[in-house]
C-alpha cells in the first residue's frame, strides 16, 4: 500500500501514543513523541503506525496529561504521609 506522509500530521505508534511527523525521506520517517525526536524505517512505520484525526489525537493527549497529573498527586500524597 502506498501512503503519502506529510509533515505535521499525527499518527499513533504501536503503544497508542500520538506522534507528530517532522519529515520523511524515502527510507526513514522522523517524528516527535513526548517531546523527543525519533526515527523509524519506512517499513517499520508502515507496519506499526496508523493515522489519527485531530480529534483523536487531542483526546489521547488529554488522557495522557490526566494520567500524569493523577500520578503526580498520588506521589505528593505519599510524600506527605
N, C-alpha and C positions, 0 to 999 in steps of 0.2 A: 504494500500500500504506500502511496506517495502522499506526503503531507508537507505543506509549506510551513516552516516555523518562523514566525515573526517575532522581532524583539518586543519586549514589554507585554507579552501575552502570559497568561497564568496557566500552569499545569500542576497536576498533583503527582507526587512521586509515589513509589511503592509503599511508603509509610502513611500516605494520605496528607502529607504536608504540602502547602501551596509553595510553588517555585515560580519565580519571575524570570523569563528568558532574557538574558543580556544580549547574546548574539549567537549565531550558529554558522559553522563552516560546513563543508561537505563531509567531514569526518567527525566533528565534535560539536557539542552544544554546551554553551556557557550559561549558567543560571545562578540565581541567588536564592538561598534557602536560609531562613532565620538569620539574615544579615551576613551570611558567609558566601563567598564565591565558590562555586563548584563546577566541575566539568564532567560530562558524560559522553561516551562514544555514541555515535548516531544509532547503532544497533541497540545498545542498552536503553537509550532514550525512547526509541520506538517500542521497545518491549515493556518498560517499566513506568512510563509516564502517560497520563491521559489529560486532555484539555479540560479546563474548568471555565464556567461562565463567571462573570464578575460577581454575581450574587453568591454563587457557591464559594468562591474564594473569600469573600467578606465574612460569610458565615463561619467558615473554618478558622479564619484569623481571630474572630471574636471568641470562639470556643477555646482556642489555644490560650488567648490572653486571660480568659476567665479561669482556666485551669491553673495557669501560672500564678494568678492573684490569690486563688484559694490555697495553693501550696505555700505562698509567702505568708499568708495569715496564719496558717497552721504552724509554720516554723516560729513565728513571733509568739504565738500562744504557748508553744512548747518551751521557748526560751524564758518566758515569764513565770512558768511554773517551777 
